[in-house]
Amino acid sequence: MRVIQRQLGHANLRVTSIYLQGIASAEIINAVHARRAPMMPASAGLPG
C-alpha cells in the first residue's frame, strides 16, 4: 500500500486506503506490477 501511496502522491496512508476500498487485492497488485517505473528526465540533472 505504501507503493501506491507514493505513486498517487498521498501524504496520508488513510487517504490511499479510501481510494482502494472495494477493489480486489489481486487487481491492485496486478495494476502495480503492470505499471512502468517512473523515469526522471535527463534535463532534471543529478544532485552534485
CHARMM internal coordinates of N, CA and C (Angstrom, degrees):
IC EDIT
DIST 1 N 1 CA 1.4487
DIST 1 CA 1 C 1.5353
ANGL 1 N 1 CA 1 C 110.73
DIST 1 C 2 N 1.3211
ANGL 1 CA 1 C 2 N 116.90
DIHE 1 N 1 CA 1 C 2 N -28.74
DIST 2 N 2 CA 1.4738
ANGL 1 C 2 N 2 CA 119.59
DIHE 1 CA 1 C 2 N 2 CA 178.34
DIST 2 CA 2 C 1.5293
ANGL 2 N 2 CA 2 C 111.70
DIHE 1 C 2 N 2 CA 2 C -65.73
DIST 2 C 3 N 1.3189
ANGL 2 CA 2 C 3 N 116.57
DIHE 2 N 2 CA 2 C 3 N -35.69
DIST 3 N 3 CA 1.4678
ANGL 2 C 3 N 3 CA 120.55
DIHE 2 CA 2 C 3 N 3 CA 177.75
DIST 3 CA 3 C 1.5215
ANGL 3 N 3 CA 3 C 109.72
DIHE 2 C 3 N 3 CA 3 C -61.93
DIST 3 C 4 N 1.3103
ANGL 3 CA 3 C 4 N 116.07
DIHE 3 N 3 CA 3 C 4 N -45.90
DIST 4 N 4 CA 1.4697
ANGL 3 C 4 N 4 CA 120.97
DIHE 3 CA 3 C 4 N 4 CA 179.82
DIST 4 CA 4 C 1.5197
ANGL 4 N 4 CA 4 C 109.84
DIHE 3 C 4 N 4 CA 4 C -65.60
DIST 4 C 5 N 1.3216
ANGL 4 CA 4 C 5 N 117.24
DIHE 4 N 4 CA 4 C 5 N -40.33
DIST 5 N 5 CA 1.4649
ANGL 4 C 5 N 5 CA 121.51
DIHE 4 CA 4 C 5 N 5 CA 177.59
DIST 5 CA 5 C 1.5251
ANGL 5 N 5 CA 5 C 110.41
DIHE 4 C 5 N 5 CA 5 C -56.60
DIST 5 C 6 N 1.3268
ANGL 5 CA 5 C 6 N 116.78
DIHE 5 N 5 CA 5 C 6 N -47.02
DIST 6 N 6 CA 1.4726
ANGL 5 C 6 N 6 CA 120.26
DIHE 5 CA 5 C 6 N 6 CA 179.63
DIST 6 CA 6 C 1.5206
ANGL 6 N 6 CA 6 C 111.19
DIHE 5 C 6 N 6 CA 6 C -64.97
DIST 6 C 7 N 1.3438
ANGL 6 CA 6 C 7 N 117.07
DIHE 6 N 6 CA 6 C 7 N -42.22
DIST 7 N 7 CA 1.4619
ANGL 6 C 7 N 7 CA 119.90
DIHE 6 CA 6 C 7 N 7 CA -178.38
DIST 7 CA 7 C 1.5245
ANGL 7 N 7 CA 7 C 111.59
DIHE 6 C 7 N 7 CA 7 C -64.30
DIST 7 C 8 N 1.3278
ANGL 7 CA 7 C 8 N 116.71
DIHE 7 N 7 CA 7 C 8 N -34.89
DIST 8 N 8 CA 1.4660
ANGL 7 C 8 N 8 CA 120.09
DIHE 7 CA 7 C 8 N 8 CA -179.97
DIST 8 CA 8 C 1.5276
ANGL 8 N 8 CA 8 C 112.52
DIHE 7 C 8 N 8 CA 8 C -84.92
DIST 8 C 9 N 1.3359
ANGL 8 CA 8 C 9 N 116.67
DIHE 8 N 8 CA 8 C 9 N -12.70
DIST 9 N 9 CA 1.4592
ANGL 8 C 9 N 9 CA 120.28
DIHE 8 CA 8 C 9 N 9 CA 178.50
DIST 9 CA 9 C 1.5124
ANGL 9 N 9 CA 9 C 113.76
DIHE 8 C 9 N 9 CA 9 C 78.26
DIST 9 C 10 N 1.3289
ANGL 9 CA 9 C 10 N 117.46
DIHE 9 N 9 CA 9 C 10 N 24.37
DIST 10 N 10 CA 1.4624
ANGL 9 C 10 N 10 CA 120.67
DIHE 9 CA 9 C 10 N 10 CA 179.39
DIST 10 CA 10 C 1.5298
ANGL 10 N 10 CA 10 C 110.70
DIHE 9 C 10 N 10 CA 10 C -83.61
DIST 10 C 11 N 1.3161
ANGL 10 CA 10 C 11 N 117.16
DIHE 10 N 10 CA 10 C 11 N 131.78
DIST 11 N 11 CA 1.4613
ANGL 10 C 11 N 11 CA 121.23
DIHE 10 CA 10 C 11 N 11 CA 176.19
DIST 11 CA 11 C 1.5248
ANGL 11 N 11 CA 11 C 110.71
DIHE 10 C 11 N 11 CA 11 C -77.31
DIST 11 C 12 N 1.3246
ANGL 11 CA 11 C 12 N 116.97
DIHE 11 N 11 CA 11 C 12 N -27.63
DIST 12 N 12 CA 1.4527
ANGL 11 C 12 N 12 CA 122.26
DIHE 11 CA 11 C 12 N 12 CA -175.28
DIST 12 CA 12 C 1.5294
ANGL 12 N 12 CA 12 C 109.99
DIHE 11 C 12 N 12 CA 12 C -114.18
DIST 12 C 13 N 1.3341
ANGL 12 CA 12 C 13 N 116.61
DIHE 12 N 12 CA 12 C 13 N 126.22
DIST 13 N 13 CA 1.4595
ANGL 12 C 13 N 13 CA 121.47
DIHE 12 CA 12 C 13 N 13 CA -179.32
DIST 13 CA 13 C 1.5263
ANGL 13 N 13 CA 13 C 111.62
DIHE 12 C 13 N 13 CA 13 C -63.44
DIST 13 C 14 N 1.3038
ANGL 13 CA 13 C 14 N 117.04
DIHE 13 N 13 CA 13 C 14 N -27.61
DIST 14 N 14 CA 1.4656
ANGL 13 C 14 N 14 CA 121.10
DIHE 13 CA 13 C 14 N 14 CA 178.90
DIST 14 CA 14 C 1.5353
ANGL 14 N 14 CA 14 C 111.22
DIHE 13 C 14 N 14 CA 14 C -62.67
DIST 14 C 15 N 1.3208
ANGL 14 CA 14 C 15 N 116.34
DIHE 14 N 14 CA 14 C 15 N -36.67
DIST 15 N 15 CA 1.4686
ANGL 14 C 15 N 15 CA 120.47
DIHE 14 CA 14 C 15 N 15 CA 177.78
DIST 15 CA 15 C 1.5265
ANGL 15 N 15 CA 15 C 109.74
DIHE 14 C 15 N 15 CA 15 C -63.50
DIST 15 C 16 N 1.3297
ANGL 15 CA 15 C 16 N 116.10
DIHE 15 N 15 CA 15 C 16 N -44.11
DIST 16 N 16 CA 1.4614
ANGL 15 C 16 N 16 CA 120.54
DIHE 15 CA 15 C 16 N 16 CA 179.04
DIST 16 CA 16 C 1.5123
ANGL 16 N 16 CA 16 C 110.79
DIHE 15 C 16 N 16 CA 16 C -60.65
DIST 16 C 17 N 1.3230
ANGL 16 CA 16 C 17 N 117.45
DIHE 16 N 16 CA 16 C 17 N -42.96
DIST 17 N 17 CA 1.4676
ANGL 16 C 17 N 17 CA 120.72
DIHE 16 CA 16 C 17 N 17 CA -178.52
DIST 17 CA 17 C 1.5225
ANGL 17 N 17 CA 17 C 111.13
DIHE 16 C 17 N 17 CA 17 C -63.13
DIST 17 C 18 N 1.3251
ANGL 17 CA 17 C 18 N 117.59
DIHE 17 N 17 CA 17 C 18 N -32.80
DIST 18 N 18 CA 1.4706
ANGL 17 C 18 N 18 CA 120.82
DIHE 17 CA 17 C 18 N 18 CA 177.43
DIST 18 CA 18 C 1.5307
ANGL 18 N 18 CA 18 C 109.57
DIHE 17 C 18 N 18 CA 18 C -65.19
DIST 18 C 19 N 1.3306
ANGL 18 CA 18 C 19 N 116.77
DIHE 18 N 18 CA 18 C 19 N -42.61
DIST 19 N 19 CA 1.4627
ANGL 18 C 19 N 19 CA 120.75
DIHE 18 CA 18 C 19 N 19 CA 179.08
DIST 19 CA 19 C 1.5247
ANGL 19 N 19 CA 19 C 111.86
DIHE 18 C 19 N 19 CA 19 C -63.40
DIST 19 C 20 N 1.3344
ANGL 19 CA 19 C 20 N 117.36
DIHE 19 N 19 CA 19 C 20 N -30.46
DIST 20 N 20 CA 1.4611
ANGL 19 C 20 N 20 CA 121.30
DIHE 19 CA 19 C 20 N 20 CA -174.66
DIST 20 CA 20 C 1.5230
ANGL 20 N 20 CA 20 C 113.62
DIHE 19 C 20 N 20 CA 20 C -91.32
DIST 20 C 21 N 1.3184
ANGL 20 CA 20 C 21 N 118.06
DIHE 20 N 20 CA 20 C 21 N -5.61
DIST 21 N 21 CA 1.4672
ANGL 20 C 21 N 21 CA 120.53
DIHE 20 CA 20 C 21 N 21 CA 179.31
DIST 21 CA 21 C 1.5227
ANGL 21 N 21 CA 21 C 109.85
DIHE 20 C 21 N 21 CA 21 C -60.19
DIST 21 C 22 N 1.3146
ANGL 21 CA 21 C 22 N 115.68
DIHE 21 N 21 CA 21 C 22 N 135.58
DIST 22 N 22 CA 1.4505
ANGL 21 C 22 N 22 CA 120.62
DIHE 21 CA 21 C 22 N 22 CA 176.40
DIST 22 CA 22 C 1.5169
ANGL 22 N 22 CA 22 C 114.68
DIHE 21 C 22 N 22 CA 22 C 84.89
DIST 22 C 23 N 1.3327
ANGL 22 CA 22 C 23 N 116.97
DIHE 22 N 22 CA 22 C 23 N -0.30
DIST 23 N 23 CA 1.4619
ANGL 22 C 23 N 23 CA 120.35
DIHE 22 CA 22 C 23 N 23 CA 177.16
DIST 23 CA 23 C 1.5205
ANGL 23 N 23 CA 23 C 107.73
DIHE 22 C 23 N 23 CA 23 C -105.94
DIST 23 C 24 N 1.3193
ANGL 23 CA 23 C 24 N 117.24
DIHE 23 N 23 CA 23 C 24 N 131.77
DIST 24 N 24 CA 1.4562
ANGL 23 C 24 N 24 CA 121.69
DIHE 23 CA 23 C 24 N 24 CA -178.73
DIST 24 CA 24 C 1.5243
ANGL 24 N 24 CA 24 C 110.44
DIHE 23 C 24 N 24 CA 24 C -62.79
DIST 24 C 25 N 1.3327
ANGL 24 CA 24 C 25 N 116.60
DIHE 24 N 24 CA 24 C 25 N 140.43
DIST 25 N 25 CA 1.4652
ANGL 24 C 25 N 25 CA 121.69
DIHE 24 CA 24 C 25 N 25 CA -179.37
DIST 25 CA 25 C 1.5221
ANGL 25 N 25 CA 25 C 112.08
DIHE 24 C 25 N 25 CA 25 C -55.60
DIST 25 C 26 N 1.3271
ANGL 25 CA 25 C 26 N 117.05
DIHE 25 N 25 CA 25 C 26 N -42.72
DIST 26 N 26 CA 1.4703
ANGL 25 C 26 N 26 CA 120.71
DIHE 25 CA 25 C 26 N 26 CA 179.94
DIST 26 CA 26 C 1.5258
ANGL 26 N 26 CA 26 C 110.94
DIHE 25 C 26 N 26 CA 26 C -61.18
DIST 26 C 27 N 1.3065
ANGL 26 CA 26 C 27 N 117.46
DIHE 26 N 26 CA 26 C 27 N -38.31
DIST 27 N 27 CA 1.4636
ANGL 26 C 27 N 27 CA 121.43
DIHE 26 CA 26 C 27 N 27 CA 179.47
DIST 27 CA 27 C 1.5303
ANGL 27 N 27 CA 27 C 110.83
DIHE 26 C 27 N 27 CA 27 C -65.85
DIST 27 C 28 N 1.3158
ANGL 27 CA 27 C 28 N 116.52
DIHE 27 N 27 CA 27 C 28 N -40.44
DIST 28 N 28 CA 1.4694
ANGL 27 C 28 N 28 CA 121.33
DIHE 27 CA 27 C 28 N 28 CA 178.46
DIST 28 CA 28 C 1.5218
ANGL 28 N 28 CA 28 C 109.78
DIHE 27 C 28 N 28 CA 28 C -64.62
DIST 28 C 29 N 1.3306
ANGL 28 CA 28 C 29 N 116.88
DIHE 28 N 28 CA 28 C 29 N -46.69
DIST 29 N 29 CA 1.4638
ANGL 28 C 29 N 29 CA 121.49
DIHE 28 CA 28 C 29 N 29 CA -179.01
DIST 29 CA 29 C 1.5215
ANGL 29 N 29 CA 29 C 110.70
DIHE 28 C 29 N 29 CA 29 C -61.96
DIST 29 C 30 N 1.3209
ANGL 29 CA 29 C 30 N 117.47
DIHE 29 N 29 CA 29 C 30 N -43.92
DIST 30 N 30 CA 1.4636
ANGL 29 C 30 N 30 CA 121.02
DIHE 29 CA 29 C 30 N 30 CA 178.61
DIST 30 CA 30 C 1.5257
ANGL 30 N 30 CA 30 C 111.70
DIHE 29 C 30 N 30 CA 30 C -62.11
DIST 30 C 31 N 1.3180
ANGL 30 CA 30 C 31 N 117.03
DIHE 30 N 30 CA 30 C 31 N -39.98
DIST 31 N 31 CA 1.4627
ANGL 30 C 31 N 31 CA 121.08
DIHE 30 CA 30 C 31 N 31 CA 179.95
DIST 31 CA 31 C 1.5232
ANGL 31 N 31 CA 31 C 111.11
DIHE 30 C 31 N 31 CA 31 C -66.25
DIST 31 C 32 N 1.3240
ANGL 31 CA 31 C 32 N 117.06
DIHE 31 N 31 CA 31 C 32 N -40.35
DIST 32 N 32 CA 1.4696
ANGL 31 C 32 N 32 CA 120.56
DIHE 31 CA 31 C 32 N 32 CA 179.03
DIST 32 CA 32 C 1.5226
ANGL 32 N 32 CA 32 C 110.24
DIHE 31 C 32 N 32 CA 32 C -65.69
DIST 32 C 33 N 1.3167
ANGL 32 CA 32 C 33 N 117.44
DIHE 32 N 32 CA 32 C 33 N -43.14
DIST 33 N 33 CA 1.4613
ANGL 32 C 33 N 33 CA 121.01
DIHE 32 CA 32 C 33 N 33 CA -179.10
DIST 33 CA 33 C 1.5281
ANGL 33 N 33 CA 33 C 111.88
DIHE 32 C 33 N 33 CA 33 C -68.43
DIST 33 C 34 N 1.3095
ANGL 33 CA 33 C 34 N 118.20
DIHE 33 N 33 CA 33 C 34 N -30.06
DIST 34 N 34 CA 1.4639
ANGL 33 C 34 N 34 CA 121.64
DIHE 33 CA 33 C 34 N 34 CA -179.08
DIST 34 CA 34 C 1.5191
ANGL 34 N 34 CA 34 C 112.55
DIHE 33 C 34 N 34 CA 34 C -79.10
DIST 34 C 35 N 1.3129
ANGL 34 CA 34 C 35 N 116.80
DIHE 34 N 34 CA 34 C 35 N -18.31
DIST 35 N 35 CA 1.4580
ANGL 34 C 35 N 35 CA 121.58
DIHE 34 CA 34 C 35 N 35 CA -176.30
DIST 35 CA 35 C 1.5266
ANGL 35 N 35 CA 35 C 110.53
DIHE 34 C 35 N 35 CA 35 C -76.65
DIST 35 C 36 N 1.3158
ANGL 35 CA 35 C 36 N 116.17
DIHE 35 N 35 CA 35 C 36 N 136.67
DIST 36 N 36 CA 1.4658
ANGL 35 C 36 N 36 CA 120.59
DIHE 35 CA 35 C 36 N 36 CA 177.42
DIST 36 CA 36 C 1.5150
ANGL 36 N 36 CA 36 C 110.02
DIHE 35 C 36 N 36 CA 36 C -73.05
DIST 36 C 37 N 1.3099
ANGL 36 CA 36 C 37 N 115.89
DIHE 36 N 36 CA 36 C 37 N 147.92
DIST 37 N 37 CA 1.4658
ANGL 36 C 37 N 37 CA 120.92
DIHE 36 CA 36 C 37 N 37 CA 177.83
DIST 37 CA 37 C 1.5205
ANGL 37 N 37 CA 37 C 109.15
DIHE 36 C 37 N 37 CA 37 C -66.29
DIST 37 C 38 N 1.3326
ANGL 37 CA 37 C 38 N 117.30
DIHE 37 N 37 CA 37 C 38 N 141.97
DIST 38 N 38 CA 1.4733
ANGL 37 C 38 N 38 CA 119.31
DIHE 37 CA 37 C 38 N 38 CA 177.89
DIST 38 CA 38 C 1.5320
ANGL 38 N 38 CA 38 C 110.10
DIHE 37 C 38 N 38 CA 38 C -65.09
DIST 38 C 39 N 1.3045
ANGL 38 CA 38 C 39 N 115.30
DIHE 38 N 38 CA 38 C 39 N 143.72
DIST 39 N 39 CA 1.4585
ANGL 38 C 39 N 39 CA 119.65
DIHE 38 CA 38 C 39 N 39 CA -179.56
DIST 39 CA 39 C 1.5215
ANGL 39 N 39 CA 39 C 109.43
DIHE 38 C 39 N 39 CA 39 C -117.62
DIST 39 C 40 N 1.3168
ANGL 39 CA 39 C 40 N 115.59
DIHE 39 N 39 CA 39 C 40 N 138.72
DIST 40 N 40 CA 1.4530
ANGL 39 C 40 N 40 CA 120.78
DIHE 39 CA 39 C 40 N 40 CA 178.26
DIST 40 CA 40 C 1.5228
ANGL 40 N 40 CA 40 C 108.41
DIHE 39 C 40 N 40 CA 40 C -87.87
DIST 40 C 41 N 1.3267
ANGL 40 CA 40 C 41 N 118.24
DIHE 40 N 40 CA 40 C 41 N 128.11
DIST 41 N 41 CA 1.4653
ANGL 40 C 41 N 41 CA 119.21
DIHE 40 CA 40 C 41 N 41 CA 179.78
DIST 41 CA 41 C 1.5339
ANGL 41 N 41 CA 41 C 111.48
DIHE 40 C 41 N 41 CA 41 C -64.59
DIST 41 C 42 N 1.3172
ANGL 41 CA 41 C 42 N 116.52
DIHE 41 N 41 CA 41 C 42 N 144.66
DIST 42 N 42 CA 1.4629
ANGL 41 C 42 N 42 CA 121.35
DIHE 41 CA 41 C 42 N 42 CA -179.54
DIST 42 CA 42 C 1.5188
ANGL 42 N 42 CA 42 C 111.26
DIHE 41 C 42 N 42 CA 42 C -59.63
DIST 42 C 43 N 1.3177
ANGL 42 CA 42 C 43 N 117.18
DIHE 42 N 42 CA 42 C 43 N -29.41
DIST 43 N 43 CA 1.4670
ANGL 42 C 43 N 43 CA 120.51
DIHE 42 CA 42 C 43 N 43 CA -178.98
DIST 43 CA 43 C 1.5289
ANGL 43 N 43 CA 43 C 112.57
DIHE 42 C 43 N 43 CA 43 C -69.90
DIST 43 C 44 N 1.3491
ANGL 43 CA 43 C 44 N 117.62
DIHE 43 N 43 CA 43 C 44 N -13.01
DIST 44 N 44 CA 1.4691
ANGL 43 C 44 N 44 CA 120.38
DIHE 43 CA 43 C 44 N 44 CA -179.77
DIST 44 CA 44 C 1.5161
ANGL 44 N 44 CA 44 C 110.94
DIHE 43 C 44 N 44 CA 44 C -73.08
DIST 44 C 45 N 1.3278
ANGL 44 CA 44 C 45 N 118.39
DIHE 44 N 44 CA 44 C 45 N -25.33
DIST 45 N 45 CA 1.4607
ANGL 44 C 45 N 45 CA 121.49
DIHE 44 CA 44 C 45 N 45 CA 179.78
DIST 45 CA 45 C 1.5192
ANGL 45 N 45 CA 45 C 111.38
DIHE 44 C 45 N 45 CA 45 C 73.54
DIST 45 C 46 N 1.3054
ANGL 45 CA 45 C 46 N 115.07
DIHE 45 N 45 CA 45 C 46 N 171.77
DIST 46 N 46 CA 1.4606
ANGL 45 C 46 N 46 CA 121.22
DIHE 45 CA 45 C 46 N 46 CA 178.72
DIST 46 CA 46 C 1.5116
ANGL 46 N 46 CA 46 C 109.21
DIHE 45 C 46 N 46 CA 46 C -117.24
DIST 46 C 47 N 1.3436
ANGL 46 CA 46 C 47 N 116.08
DIHE 46 N 46 CA 46 C 47 N 148.08
DIST 47 N 47 CA 1.4590
ANGL 46 C 47 N 47 CA 118.28
DIHE 46 CA 46 C 47 N 47 CA 178.11
DIST 47 CA 47 C 1.5365
ANGL 47 N 47 CA 47 C 109.84
DIHE 46 C 47 N 47 CA 47 C -63.24
DIST 47 C 48 N 1.2757
ANGL 47 CA 47 C 48 N 116.52
DIHE 47 N 47 CA 47 C 48 N 140.60
DIST 48 N 48 CA 1.4451
ANGL 47 C 48 N 48 CA 115.90
DIHE 47 CA 47 C 48 N 48 CA -175.03
DIST 48 CA 48 C 1.4297
ANGL 48 N 48 CA 48 C 113.50
DIHE 47 C 48 N 48 CA 48 C -138.69
END
COOR INIT
IC SEED 1 N 1 CA 1 C
IC BUILD
